[in-house]
C-alpha cells in the first residue's frame, strides 16, 4: 500500500551536497552538459541497495556529508556508499548496507577516511528516490546554471528535501555490508586514449605527459580538474578552432598544465586535447580530490573498449542481484 511521502530536514548541508542522477543527455548542442554523479559506480551501488534503478536521483556528498532529520509519518530505507562514516540517532552504522530510519530520527554522514586512498565523494540513496521534478529529463544539479536538482543549487541549512512515496516492506536492513567496490582504491595510472589533437604536441611532449606525476589543484570542481606538474609544451600553439569536449577530455592551455573536463564542463573548448580518459576509469577519476597525485597510461581504443565492456557487464550482474534482494514484499 502506498504511503504518504516524507522529507529530509537539512540540519547541516555539508561542503557541497547536490542531487544527482545518471545525467542529462541530449542537450550538449545547446551548451548544457550532462552533469550527473561523478562516481557512477558508487552512485549505482547505493541505488541498487535500496531497490532503485541505477539512474534514480541520489544525494552526492563532496568531502563531507550532511546531517538530515526525517520528517513525516513513515519510515524510509536508505543506503550510503563511499568513504563515509555515519550515525543514526548517535548509533554508528556501516556503509554499503541497507538501513531503515523512523520519522524524527537524525542521520549524520561524515567523511570516514583521510589521506591518499580516500575518495572525495559519497552517495545517499533512499528507496523510491526524491520527489523532485526533473528538468530537461533529469534531476541532476548544474549549479552554475541554477538548473535541475533542488532549486538548482547545493543543499542549504533549513531546506526540506521531499522523498517520493514508496512502500516500506521487505527486508529493511542488511546485517552485513556488501562488497565495498570503491574505485578510489585502485592504485594505478589513469588510463587514456591519446588525441584527438595529439599532433599539436611533439613526441617528447607527449612522453613527458605520460611519464609525469600531476597533482589535483585546489582550483578543481565538478566542471574540471586543474592539474599541476610538468608542463606540456605545444608544438603548434595552444589555440584551435573550438570543438566538442567530452567527459575526461584533457586540454592543455597556454601554461602547459593539463585540465581534465568533468561532468559540469563547458561543451566546447579551444585548447588542444592531448588525450581522453577511458570510460572504465571515469568513476575513479570522479573520486579524486585536491592534493591527490595521479599519472597517466596510454592504451589503445580497442583496449579501452574491452576494459569498459568487461567492467560494465560485471557491475550490471551484481547490481541486479542487489536490487532483487532489496525488493519489498507484497
TORKOL-4160 file (C-alpha; in steps of 0.2 Angstrom, whole numbers, padded with zeros to 4 digits, m for minus):
330
<pt num="1" X="0000" Y="0000" Z="0000"/>
<pt num="2" X="0007" Y="0017" Z="m0004"/>
<pt num="3" X="0011" Y="0029" Z="0010"/>
<pt num="4" X="0012" Y="0047" Z="0012"/>
<pt num="5" X="0029" Y="0055" Z="0006"/>
<pt num="6" X="0041" Y="0061" Z="0019"/>
<pt num="7" X="0056" Y="0073" Z="0018"/>
<pt num="8" X="0073" Y="0077" Z="0025"/>
<pt num="9" X="0075" Y="0092" Z="0035"/>
<pt num="10" X="0093" Y="0098" Z="0031"/>
<pt num="11" X="0101" Y="0102" Z="0048"/>
<pt num="12" X="0119" Y="0104" Z="0041"/>
<pt num="13" X="0122" Y="0103" Z="0022"/>
<pt num="14" X="0140" Y="0098" Z="0021"/>
<pt num="15" X="0153" Y="0106" Z="0010"/>
<pt num="16" X="0144" Y="0103" Z="m0007"/>
<pt num="17" X="0129" Y="0091" Z="m0007"/>
<pt num="18" X="0119" Y="0090" Z="m0023"/>
<pt num="19" X="0105" Y="0079" Z="m0030"/>
<pt num="20" X="0112" Y="0070" Z="m0045"/>
<pt num="21" X="0106" Y="0056" Z="m0056"/>
<pt num="22" X="0114" Y="0047" Z="m0071"/>
<pt num="23" X="0114" Y="0063" Z="m0081"/>
<pt num="24" X="0105" Y="0075" Z="m0093"/>
<pt num="25" X="0109" Y="0069" Z="m0110"/>
<pt num="26" X="0105" Y="0076" Z="m0127"/>
<pt num="27" X="0107" Y="0094" Z="m0124"/>
<pt num="28" X="0126" Y="0097" Z="m0127"/>
<pt num="29" X="0122" Y="0105" Z="m0144"/>
<pt num="30" X="0113" Y="0119" Z="m0133"/>
<pt num="31" X="0128" Y="0121" Z="m0121"/>
<pt num="32" X="0120" Y="0110" Z="m0107"/>
<pt num="33" X="0132" Y="0097" Z="m0101"/>
<pt num="34" X="0126" Y="0080" Z="m0094"/>
<pt num="35" X="0131" Y="0083" Z="m0075"/>
<pt num="36" X="0126" Y="0068" Z="m0065"/>
<pt num="37" X="0136" Y="0058" Z="m0052"/>
<pt num="38" X="0154" Y="0060" Z="m0053"/>
<pt num="39" X="0157" Y="0042" Z="m0047"/>
<pt num="40" X="0144" Y="0032" Z="m0056"/>
<pt num="41" X="0149" Y="0016" Z="m0048"/>
<pt num="42" X="0146" Y="0021" Z="m0030"/>
<pt num="43" X="0131" Y="0030" Z="m0035"/>
<pt num="44" X="0123" Y="0015" Z="m0044"/>
<pt num="45" X="0128" Y="0003" Z="m0029"/>
<pt num="46" X="0119" Y="0015" Z="m0017"/>
<pt num="47" X="0103" Y="0014" Z="m0028"/>
<pt num="48" X="0104" Y="m0004" Z="m0030"/>
<pt num="49" X="0105" Y="m0007" Z="m0011"/>
<pt num="50" X="0088" Y="0000" Z="m0009"/>
<pt num="51" X="0080" Y="m0007" Z="m0024"/>
<pt num="52" X="0080" Y="0008" Z="m0035"/>
<pt num="53" X="0085" Y="0008" Z="m0054"/>
<pt num="54" X="0103" Y="0014" Z="m0056"/>
<pt num="55" X="0098" Y="0030" Z="m0064"/>
<pt num="56" X="0087" Y="0037" Z="m0050"/>
<pt num="57" X="0092" Y="0053" Z="m0041"/>
<pt num="58" X="0103" Y="0052" Z="m0025"/>
<pt num="59" X="0112" Y="0064" Z="m0015"/>
<pt num="60" X="0131" Y="0067" Z="m0019"/>
<pt num="61" X="0142" Y="0072" Z="m0004"/>
<pt num="62" X="0159" Y="0081" Z="m0008"/>
<pt num="63" X="0172" Y="0079" Z="0005"/>
<pt num="64" X="0160" Y="0079" Z="0020"/>
<pt num="65" X="0142" Y="0073" Z="0022"/>
<pt num="66" X="0126" Y="0081" Z="0028"/>
<pt num="67" X="0115" Y="0080" Z="0044"/>
<pt num="68" X="0097" Y="0076" Z="0039"/>
<pt num="69" X="0082" Y="0073" Z="0050"/>
<pt num="70" X="0067" Y="0063" Z="0043"/>
<pt num="71" X="0051" Y="0072" Z="0044"/>
<pt num="72" X="0034" Y="0064" Z="0040"/>
<pt num="73" X="0024" Y="0049" Z="0046"/>
<pt num="74" X="0033" Y="0034" Z="0038"/>
<pt num="75" X="0050" Y="0026" Z="0039"/>
<pt num="76" X="0062" Y="0025" Z="0024"/>
<pt num="77" X="0075" Y="0014" Z="0018"/>
<pt num="78" X="0092" Y="0021" Z="0014"/>
<pt num="79" X="0110" Y="0016" Z="0009"/>
<pt num="80" X="0126" Y="0026" Z="0009"/>
<pt num="81" X="0142" Y="0022" Z="m0001"/>
<pt num="82" X="0159" Y="0029" Z="m0002"/>
<pt num="83" X="0172" Y="0034" Z="0011"/>
<pt num="84" X="0159" Y="0039" Z="0023"/>
<pt num="85" X="0155" Y="0036" Z="0042"/>
<pt num="86" X="0138" Y="0038" Z="0048"/>
<pt num="87" X="0127" Y="0038" Z="0064"/>
<pt num="88" X="0108" Y="0036" Z="0066"/>
<pt num="89" X="0102" Y="0044" Z="0082"/>
<pt num="90" X="0121" Y="0043" Z="0088"/>
<pt num="91" X="0122" Y="0024" Z="0084"/>
<pt num="92" X="0136" Y="0020" Z="0072"/>
<pt num="93" X="0130" Y="0012" Z="0056"/>
<pt num="94" X="0141" Y="0004" Z="0042"/>
<pt num="95" X="0140" Y="0010" Z="0024"/>
<pt num="96" X="0136" Y="m0002" Z="0010"/>
<pt num="97" X="0121" Y="m0008" Z="0019"/>
<pt num="98" X="0103" Y="m0006" Z="0018"/>
<pt num="99" X="0096" Y="0003" Z="0033"/>
<pt num="100" X="0079" Y="0009" Z="0039"/>
<pt num="101" X="0076" Y="0026" Z="0049"/>
<pt num="102" X="0060" Y="0032" Z="0058"/>
<pt num="103" X="0052" Y="0049" Z="0057"/>
<pt num="104" X="0061" Y="0060" Z="0069"/>
<pt num="105" X="0077" Y="0051" Z="0068"/>
<pt num="106" X="0093" Y="0060" Z="0063"/>
<pt num="107" X="0106" Y="0054" Z="0051"/>
<pt num="108" X="0123" Y="0061" Z="0051"/>
<pt num="109" X="0135" Y="0057" Z="0037"/>
<pt num="110" X="0153" Y="0062" Z="0039"/>
<pt num="111" X="0169" Y="0058" Z="0029"/>
<pt num="112" X="0177" Y="0042" Z="0037"/>
<pt num="113" X="0194" Y="0042" Z="0030"/>
<pt num="114" X="0208" Y="0055" Z="0025"/>
<pt num="115" X="0224" Y="0053" Z="0015"/>
<pt num="116" X="0229" Y="0047" Z="m0002"/>
<pt num="117" X="0217" Y="0032" Z="m0003"/>
<pt num="118" X="0201" Y="0041" Z="0002"/>
<pt num="119" X="0189" Y="0047" Z="m0011"/>
<pt num="120" X="0181" Y="0064" Z="m0012"/>
<pt num="121" X="0163" Y="0059" Z="m0014"/>
<pt num="122" X="0149" Y="0048" Z="m0006"/>
<pt num="123" X="0131" Y="0044" Z="m0010"/>
<pt num="124" X="0115" Y="0043" Z="m0001"/>
<pt num="125" X="0100" Y="0034" Z="m0010"/>
<pt num="126" X="0083" Y="0032" Z="m0002"/>
<pt num="127" X="0070" Y="0019" Z="m0008"/>
<pt num="128" X="0059" Y="0027" Z="m0021"/>
<pt num="129" X="0070" Y="0042" Z="m0023"/>
<pt num="130" X="0067" Y="0060" Z="m0021"/>
<pt num="131" X="0051" Y="0069" Z="m0026"/>
<pt num="132" X="0060" Y="0082" Z="m0036"/>
<pt num="133" X="0053" Y="0087" Z="m0054"/>
<pt num="134" X="0066" Y="0083" Z="m0067"/>
<pt num="135" X="0072" Y="0097" Z="m0078"/>
<pt num="136" X="0076" Y="0093" Z="m0096"/>
<pt num="137" X="0073" Y="0074" Z="m0092"/>
<pt num="138" X="0085" Y="0074" Z="m0077"/>
<pt num="139" X="0086" Y="0078" Z="m0058"/>
<pt num="140" X="0104" Y="0081" Z="m0059"/>
<pt num="141" X="0110" Y="0098" Z="m0052"/>
<pt num="142" X="0120" Y="0110" Z="m0063"/>
<pt num="143" X="0123" Y="0124" Z="m0050"/>
<pt num="144" X="0132" Y="0136" Z="m0062"/>
<pt num="145" X="0117" Y="0137" Z="m0072"/>
<pt num="146" X="0104" Y="0135" Z="m0057"/>
<pt num="147" X="0097" Y="0120" Z="m0067"/>
<pt num="148" X="0089" Y="0105" Z="m0060"/>
<pt num="149" X="0091" Y="0096" Z="m0043"/>
<pt num="150" X="0084" Y="0105" Z="m0028"/>
<pt num="151" X="0081" Y="0123" Z="m0033"/>
<pt num="152" X="0096" Y="0122" Z="m0045"/>
<pt num="153" X="0109" Y="0123" Z="m0031"/>
<pt num="154" X="0118" Y="0113" Z="m0017"/>
<pt num="155" X="0108" Y="0110" Z="m0001"/>
<pt num="156" X="0107" Y="0123" Z="0012"/>
<pt num="157" X="0103" Y="0123" Z="0030"/>
<pt num="158" X="0085" Y="0124" Z="0033"/>
<pt num="159" X="0080" Y="0115" Z="0016"/>
<pt num="160" X="0066" Y="0102" Z="0016"/>
<pt num="161" X="0070" Y="0089" Z="0003"/>
<pt num="162" X="0054" Y="0079" Z="m0001"/>
<pt num="163" X="0055" Y="0060" Z="m0003"/>
<pt num="164" X="0045" Y="0050" Z="m0016"/>
<pt num="165" X="0031" Y="0039" Z="m0009"/>
<pt num="166" X="0035" Y="0021" Z="m0008"/>
<pt num="167" X="0030" Y="0005" Z="0001"/>
<pt num="168" X="0041" Y="0001" Z="0016"/>
<pt num="169" X="0041" Y="m0018" Z="0016"/>
<pt num="170" X="0053" Y="m0032" Z="0013"/>
<pt num="171" X="0070" Y="m0033" Z="0021"/>
<pt num="172" X="0073" Y="m0016" Z="0029"/>
<pt num="173" X="0091" Y="m0019" Z="0035"/>
<pt num="174" X="0106" Y="m0029" Z="0030"/>
<pt num="175" X="0116" Y="m0037" Z="0044"/>
<pt num="176" X="0132" Y="m0036" Z="0035"/>
<pt num="177" X="0139" Y="m0024" Z="0022"/>
<pt num="178" X="0140" Y="m0030" Z="0004"/>
<pt num="179" X="0157" Y="m0030" Z="m0005"/>
<pt num="180" X="0163" Y="m0012" Z="m0005"/>
<pt num="181" X="0168" Y="m0009" Z="m0023"/>
<pt num="182" X="0177" Y="0008" Z="m0021"/>
<pt num="183" X="0186" Y="0014" Z="m0037"/>
<pt num="184" X="0197" Y="0025" Z="m0027"/>
<pt num="185" X="0206" Y="0010" Z="m0020"/>
<pt num="186" X="0213" Y="0005" Z="m0037"/>
<pt num="187" X="0231" Y="0011" Z="m0037"/>
<pt num="188" X="0237" Y="0013" Z="m0054"/>
<pt num="189" X="0238" Y="0026" Z="m0068"/>
<pt num="190" X="0223" Y="0034" Z="m0075"/>
<pt num="191" X="0222" Y="0026" Z="m0092"/>
<pt num="192" X="0220" Y="0037" Z="m0108"/>
<pt num="193" X="0217" Y="0036" Z="m0127"/>
<pt num="194" X="0229" Y="0049" Z="m0135"/>
<pt num="195" X="0221" Y="0063" Z="m0145"/>
<pt num="196" X="0211" Y="0069" Z="m0154"/>
<pt num="197" X="0224" Y="0084" Z="m0156"/>
<pt num="198" X="0240" Y="0075" Z="m0152"/>
<pt num="199" X="0248" Y="0082" Z="m0167"/>
<pt num="200" X="0249" Y="0099" Z="m0158"/>
<pt num="201" X="0262" Y="0091" Z="m0147"/>
<pt num="202" X="0279" Y="0084" Z="m0150"/>
<pt num="203" X="0283" Y="0066" Z="m0146"/>
<pt num="204" X="0294" Y="0072" Z="m0132"/>
<pt num="205" X="0280" Y="0082" Z="m0125"/>
<pt num="206" X="0268" Y="0068" Z="m0126"/>
<pt num="207" X="0281" Y="0057" Z="m0117"/>
<pt num="208" X="0283" Y="0070" Z="m0104"/>
<pt num="209" X="0264" Y="0070" Z="m0101"/>
<pt num="210" X="0263" Y="0051" Z="m0099"/>
<pt num="211" X="0279" Y="0050" Z="m0088"/>
<pt num="212" X="0275" Y="0065" Z="m0077"/>
<pt num="213" X="0266" Y="0065" Z="m0060"/>
<pt num="214" X="0252" Y="0078" Z="m0058"/>
<pt num="215" X="0243" Y="0084" Z="m0043"/>
<pt num="216" X="0224" Y="0089" Z="m0042"/>
<pt num="217" X="0225" Y="0108" Z="m0038"/>
<pt num="218" X="0213" Y="0117" Z="m0027"/>
<pt num="219" X="0205" Y="0125" Z="m0042"/>
<pt num="220" X="0196" Y="0109" Z="m0046"/>
<pt num="221" X="0177" Y="0106" Z="m0045"/>
<pt num="222" X="0163" Y="0096" Z="m0054"/>
<pt num="223" X="0167" Y="0107" Z="m0070"/>
<pt num="224" X="0185" Y="0101" Z="m0072"/>
<pt num="225" X="0201" Y="0097" Z="m0063"/>
<pt num="226" X="0216" Y="0108" Z="m0065"/>
<pt num="227" X="0232" Y="0099" Z="m0063"/>
<pt num="228" X="0249" Y="0105" Z="m0058"/>
<pt num="229" X="0265" Y="0096" Z="m0063"/>
<pt num="230" X="0277" Y="0095" Z="m0078"/>
<pt num="231" X="0271" Y="0107" Z="m0091"/>
<pt num="232" X="0267" Y="0100" Z="m0108"/>
<pt num="233" X="0274" Y="0111" Z="m0122"/>
<pt num="234" X="0264" Y="0115" Z="m0138"/>
<pt num="235" X="0271" Y="0111" Z="m0155"/>
<pt num="236" X="0259" Y="0122" Z="m0165"/>
<pt num="237" X="0252" Y="0135" Z="m0152"/>
<pt num="238" X="0238" Y="0132" Z="m0139"/>
<pt num="239" X="0223" Y="0139" Z="m0149"/>
<pt num="240" X="0212" Y="0128" Z="m0160"/>
<pt num="241" X="0195" Y="0131" Z="m0168"/>
<pt num="242" X="0183" Y="0126" Z="m0154"/>
<pt num="243" X="0176" Y="0109" Z="m0154"/>
<pt num="244" X="0167" Y="0097" Z="m0143"/>
<pt num="245" X="0173" Y="0092" Z="m0126"/>
<pt num="246" X="0168" Y="0076" Z="m0118"/>
<pt num="247" X="0170" Y="0070" Z="m0100"/>
<pt num="248" X="0188" Y="0065" Z="m0097"/>
<pt num="249" X="0195" Y="0076" Z="m0111"/>
<pt num="250" X="0212" Y="0083" Z="m0106"/>
<pt num="251" X="0215" Y="0100" Z="m0113"/>
<pt num="252" X="0232" Y="0109" Z="m0112"/>
<pt num="253" X="0231" Y="0128" Z="m0111"/>
<pt num="254" X="0245" Y="0140" Z="m0114"/>
<pt num="255" X="0254" Y="0137" Z="m0097"/>
<pt num="256" X="0255" Y="0118" Z="m0102"/>
<pt num="257" X="0246" Y="0112" Z="m0086"/>
<pt num="258" X="0233" Y="0099" Z="m0090"/>
<pt num="259" X="0214" Y="0102" Z="m0087"/>
<pt num="260" X="0203" Y="0087" Z="m0086"/>
<pt num="261" X="0185" Y="0091" Z="m0091"/>
<pt num="262" X="0172" Y="0083" Z="m0079"/>
<pt num="263" X="0153" Y="0082" Z="m0078"/>
<pt num="264" X="0148" Y="0100" Z="m0077"/>
<pt num="265" X="0161" Y="0105" Z="m0091"/>
<pt num="266" X="0158" Y="0118" Z="m0105"/>
<pt num="267" X="0153" Y="0108" Z="m0120"/>
<pt num="268" X="0166" Y="0116" Z="m0132"/>
<pt num="269" X="0183" Y="0122" Z="m0130"/>
<pt num="270" X="0198" Y="0130" Z="m0139"/>
<pt num="271" X="0213" Y="0122" Z="m0131"/>
<pt num="272" X="0221" Y="0106" Z="m0140"/>
<pt num="273" X="0216" Y="0090" Z="m0131"/>
<pt num="274" X="0231" Y="0078" Z="m0129"/>
<pt num="275" X="0221" Y="0063" Z="m0123"/>
<pt num="276" X="0205" Y="0057" Z="m0116"/>
<pt num="277" X="0202" Y="0047" Z="m0100"/>
<pt num="278" X="0194" Y="0030" Z="m0104"/>
<pt num="279" X="0177" Y="0026" Z="m0099"/>
<pt num="280" X="0182" Y="0012" Z="m0086"/>
<pt num="281" X="0192" Y="0025" Z="m0076"/>
<pt num="282" X="0180" Y="0039" Z="m0075"/>
<pt num="283" X="0172" Y="0033" Z="m0059"/>
<pt num="284" X="0190" Y="0033" Z="m0051"/>
<pt num="285" X="0194" Y="0050" Z="m0058"/>
<pt num="286" X="0177" Y="0056" Z="m0051"/>
<pt num="287" X="0184" Y="0052" Z="m0033"/>
<pt num="288" X="0200" Y="0062" Z="m0035"/>
<pt num="289" X="0201" Y="0077" Z="m0023"/>
<pt num="290" X="0213" Y="0092" Z="m0022"/>
<pt num="291" X="0231" Y="0086" Z="m0017"/>
<pt num="292" X="0229" Y="0069" Z="m0024"/>
<pt num="293" X="0243" Y="0064" Z="m0036"/>
<pt num="294" X="0240" Y="0054" Z="m0052"/>
<pt num="295" X="0249" Y="0048" Z="m0068"/>
<pt num="296" X="0243" Y="0043" Z="m0085"/>
<pt num="297" X="0245" Y="0027" Z="m0095"/>
<pt num="298" X="0241" Y="0026" Z="m0114"/>
<pt num="299" X="0230" Y="0012" Z="m0120"/>
<pt num="300" X="0223" Y="0008" Z="m0137"/>
<pt num="301" X="0205" Y="0012" Z="m0142"/>
<pt num="302" X="0202" Y="m0007" Z="m0143"/>
<pt num="303" X="0209" Y="m0010" Z="m0125"/>
<pt num="304" X="0198" Y="0004" Z="m0118"/>
<pt num="305" X="0183" Y="m0003" Z="m0126"/>
<pt num="306" X="0187" Y="m0021" Z="m0119"/>
<pt num="307" X="0190" Y="m0014" Z="m0102"/>
<pt num="308" X="0174" Y="m0005" Z="m0101"/>
<pt num="309" X="0163" Y="m0019" Z="m0108"/>
<pt num="310" X="0170" Y="m0031" Z="m0095"/>
<pt num="311" X="0168" Y="m0020" Z="m0080"/>
<pt num="312" X="0151" Y="m0014" Z="m0085"/>
<pt num="313" X="0144" Y="m0032" Z="m0088"/>
<pt num="314" X="0151" Y="m0037" Z="m0071"/>
<pt num="315" X="0144" Y="m0022" Z="m0062"/>
<pt num="316" X="0127" Y="m0024" Z="m0070"/>
<pt num="317" X="0126" Y="m0043" Z="m0065"/>
<pt num="318" X="0130" Y="m0038" Z="m0047"/>
<pt num="319" X="0118" Y="m0023" Z="m0046"/>
<pt num="320" X="0104" Y="m0034" Z="m0052"/>
<pt num="321" X="0107" Y="m0046" Z="m0038"/>
<pt num="322" X="0107" Y="m0031" Z="m0025"/>
<pt num="323" X="0091" Y="m0024" Z="m0032"/>
<pt num="324" X="0082" Y="m0041" Z="m0031"/>
<pt num="325" X="0087" Y="m0043" Z="m0013"/>
<pt num="326" X="0080" Y="m0026" Z="m0009"/>
<pt num="327" X="0063" Y="m0028" Z="m0017"/>
<pt num="328" X="0048" Y="m0026" Z="m0005"/>
<pt num="329" X="0036" Y="m0040" Z="m0002"/>
<pt num="330" X="0018" Y="m0039" Z="m0007"/>
